């Protein structure tokens, strides 16, 4: 999500680079149970999760995330307790657990423009060294915020998601030869490793849970995997620098292509691209609001959310909402009447009335909030 290739530039010049990162000791955190309908907001720079009470739209709890131990790699100096930049969050189907991805560098403010920096020439030699950073995924108790398990990967972890039945955890390792790792969600044993395209970012499931979609940023395609057999079904060409394939309406997946500034409509049944929406800006995230038959897309540089309505003649722009600086992730309440948007630069979450397409308020959270997920008790 969001110009995911910019973060590697930060990685190259950062003392955070590491070939060995591990949790050191324990931290004190607020373990007061979350017994209310809540939005969980991952704050990258603050290394926390802000828990918003959806009935009051106020932050009722802050979960502190662990700092990690880094060591030098490829001649880069520096080690010690560092922020591995928590990035995305996913809930287990039973809502008892959540998984947080730690890429190992600051991916806020962008992902897709990153690779173009490396392919420009002088930085190409630093690519393999920078990609030695070990990503993390952290499993937490969704009620108390307590740490359950920490897993270390052999490369950058952009996101991690539970399978719809809650039995597996899926994540991609962002490498020139990309890998998807599948873990048992009970004992955390590695079950499968699937080779995909170059520099994969988002991993997502279709609405029916039968297929997994992997956006391969540097290959300009999307790999479709059978969720049961773990076999690759097809690899479909997309626009330039796809970051994610988001579940859309009518069995479609929204593939956001950051360099092209487009959204591809991908049929989740056939794996074919059936249409393209020209945006005119680099997308942060695309999300479907089925109640309104709309696609919402964040515009980080324009501080807006753009709304398209799905009509018989295709997707037609139907409105724009001004939000905060660095608009990023989108989440709708269960009724589809309220939209929450994280604003990375401002450190806020915008609350939007979906019907009127007006921002009602901003909620102050931590620094560089990236992803948001809603949990109903």
N, C-alpha and C positions, 0 to 999 in steps of 0.2 A: 504494500500500500504506500502511496505517496513517494514519488521520486526515490525509490529505495536505493538507487545507485549512488546518491550523494553521500550516504553514510560511510562508504568505503573510503572516500577521500579523507574523512575524519579519522578513519581507522589507521591509514598509512602514517599520518603525522602524529599519532597519539601514543603516549606511553602505556595506554591500556592494552596494546597488542600483547597477546599472550598465547603460549602453547599449552599452558596449564593454569586453569582457574578452578578454585574450589571454595566452598563455603567455609568460613572460618568462625568458629564459635557460634554463639547465638545472639539474637537481638531481642530487646524488649519491644513488644507491640501491644496494641489495644486488643484484647481478646473478648471484649464485650460482644455477645452474640448479635448478629444481624438478624433481628426478628421482624423486619419490616420489608416491604417492597423496595428494592434498591437498584441503583446504577453504580457499577464499579468502574472507576476511571483510572487508567494506568498513567502515572506521572513520571516520564522518563528521567528528567533531570533531578527531581526530588526523590526518586527511588521509593515511591510510595504508591498506594492505591487510595484514592478518595472514594468513600462510600456515601452516595447521595440518597437521602430518604425521599422517595418519589411522591410521598403524600405532602411533603413540605418544601421540596426542592432545596434542601439545605444539606450540607455535609455533616453527617452524624458520627462518622468514624473515619479514622485514618490508619491504614495498615502500613507499617514500615517493612520494607523488603530488605533482605540481607545484602550486605556488601560482600564482594568476592575478592579472593586473593589472586593477583596477577603476577606473572613473571616475564622476563624479557624473551624476545624471539627475534631471530634474523638480525641481531645486532642492535635492536632497539633497547634502550636502557629504561629501567624503571620497574618497580614491583611494589606490591603492597595492597592495601584495601582500596578497592576502586568500585565505582558505580558501573555496572555492566549494562546500564540503560534498558530497563524493562520496557517492552514495546507493545505487545498485544496480549489479549486475554480471551479465554474461552471457558464456558461453563460446561460441566458434565451434564448429561441429560437429566439426571435426578437432582441437579442443582446443589449437590452436596460439596462438590469440589470445583476448583478453577485452576487452569494452567496458564502460566505467564511465560512468555518468551523473552530471552535476554540475548540480543544479537552480539553484544560486546562493544558496541559503539553507538554514537548518537545518530539514529536514523530519523529523528523528527525533522520535519521540514523537507524531507525528500527521500525518494528511493530511485526513481527511474533514470535520473540524469547522471547517476553515478558512473555507470559503465562507460559512457561516452568520454569521461575524463580519462579513464584508463586506456581506451583504444586510441586516444589522441597521440600517443607516442611516448613521451618521457616518463610517464607514470606506469607504463605497461610492465616494466621490470619489477615494480613493487607489488603487483597484483597477487602473485602466488605467495609472497611472504605475508601480506596483510590477511590473506584468507586462511592463515594458520590459526587465527583466533578461534577459540573454542566457544561456541554458543552454549547457552544453558536453557533448560526449561524447568520451571519450578511449579510444583503442585501444592496448592494451599487448600485448607478447609474453608469453604465459602461462608460458613457461619461465623467462625471465630477468627479466621485469618491466619491460623497456625500453619507452619510449614509441615507438609507431609513427606515430600520427596523432592530431591534435586537430581536432575539428569544432565550429564555433560555430553556434548556432541563434538564431532570432529570438524566442525565448521560453523559458520554464521547461521543462527536459527532466527528466521524472520517471524514466523508464527507457529503455533501448535494448536491442534484442534482435537476434540473428542469425536469418536465415531458416534453415529446416532444411537447405537445400542449401549454406549458407555463402556464398551469392553476394550477399546483400543485408543491410543494416542498417536496421532499422525503429525509429522513435522518434516520440513525440507531442509537440507543442508546446502547452503548457497555456495557452490563451488563451480569451477569451469566445467566439470563433469558432475552434474547435480545428482543428489541422492535424496530419496524420500525414506524416512525411517518410521517404522510402525512398532510401537511398544504395547505390551500388555498393560492395561490401565489398572490392574490389581497388584501385580508383583513387579511391574516395570521392566520386565525382561524384553530384550529386543526380539521381535518376531520376524520382521522382514526388512530388507533393504532393496529399494527399487531404483534403478538407474533411469534418470529422466534427462531433460535438456540442460543447457548451460545457465548457471546462476538462477535457479528457481527461487521464487519468493513465496507467494501465498499458496497454501494448501486449503482447499475447501470441498465440502460435500454438496452434492445435488440435494434438492428438497426431499427426494424419496430415499436418500441415503445409500443408493446403489452404486454411485460413481464418485470418484474423487478427481478433482481438477487441480492441476499444478501449473502455475504460470511461470514459464521459463524466460526470464528477462532478456538474456543475451542470445537466445535461440529464436526469439520472436515467434513462439508457438505455445500451445497449451497441451500438456499431456493428460489424457483421460485414462484413469485406472479403475479396474473393477474392484470395488470395495471388499468383496468376499474373497476372490481368487488372488488378488494382488497382481493380476496380469494387466499389462498395458493394452488398452483397447484401440486407441488411436492417438496420433499426435497431429493437431490441427494448427495450421498457420494462422497467426493473428497479426495485429499491427505491431509497430516497433515498441519494444520494451514493455511487454505486458507485466503487470504486477500482481493482479488478482483476478479471479473469476468469481464474481459474487452471485449468489442465487437471486434470480429476477422473477418476473411474472410469466405465467404460462409455460413453465418448463424451460425457460431461458436462463442462461448465465450471462452476467454482464462482465465482459473482459475489458479492463481499463488499460489502455495503451498510452503510456506517458509521453513518449517522444512524439507520437502521431497526434496526441491530444484527441483521442477518439475512444468510444465505447463500441466494442464488437458485441453483437447479439449472437450467442452460441447456443444451439439447440442441445439440451442436456441428454436427449434421447439418441439423436443421430451423431452428435459431435461436430456438426457442420456450422459454419458461420453463416447466418442468414441475413445480416444487415449491419450497418455501421452508423453510429450517431457522431457527427462532427461537433466537437465541444468548443474549440477556440480557446481552451485553457488546459493546463496540466491537471488531470483529475487527482483528487485525494482519495475518494472512495465513492462507489456507486451502490445505492440501496433501493430496494423495491418497497413501495407502500401500496399493498394490494387493495386496501380500503378505498384509496383514491385512484387506483389504476395509474400510478405514477412511478417514475424513476427520479430519485434525488441524487445529485452529484455535488460533492464539495469542491470548491475552487480555493485552494490555499493561498495563492498569491493575490486573488481578488477579494478575499474575505467575504465570500458569498456561498450560498447553496443555490444551484440551478435545478429547476424542476421541469421534467418532461412528462407529458401525458401520452399514454399508449392509445392510439386511435386506429381506426380501420386503415388509414393511409400511412401509418407509421408513428414514430415518436415525434411529438410536436412540443416545442418549448412553451410552457404555460406560466412561468413565473420565476422570480429570483428573490431570495431572502438575504438581506445583509446581516452578517454575523460578526464574529470576532476575527482577529488577525490569525492567519494560519489555520483556517478551517480544515478539519481532518476527518475524523470518524463520525459515522451516523448510526443512531439507534432510535427505533420507534417504540412507543409504549404498546402494550398488547392490544389496545383498541385502535391503534394507528392514528390517533388524534393529536399526539404530541411527539415532536422530534427533538432529540438531544444531539448536539454537535460539539465536538471538542475543538477548542481553539488553542493551538499549540503555542503560538507566540505570546498570547495574552494570559495564558494560564487560567482559562475559564471554560465553562460549558454553556452554550446557548440553548435556551429552551424555546421551541418554536411551536406556535399554533398551526397545525397542518392545514386546517380548513381556510384560515385567513392568510396563511403564509406570512406571518408576522412574528418577529422575535418578541417574546414576552419578558424575558429576563436573562441575565447572565449569572452563573454560579461560580464563585471563585474556588479553584481547586489547587493542585500543586503546580510545579513548574514543568512546562512542556508536556501537557496531557496529550496522549496519542489516541489510545483506543478506549472504547466504552462498550460495556455489555450490561443488559438489564436482567435482573433476577426477581422473580415473583415467588414469594414464600408459599 
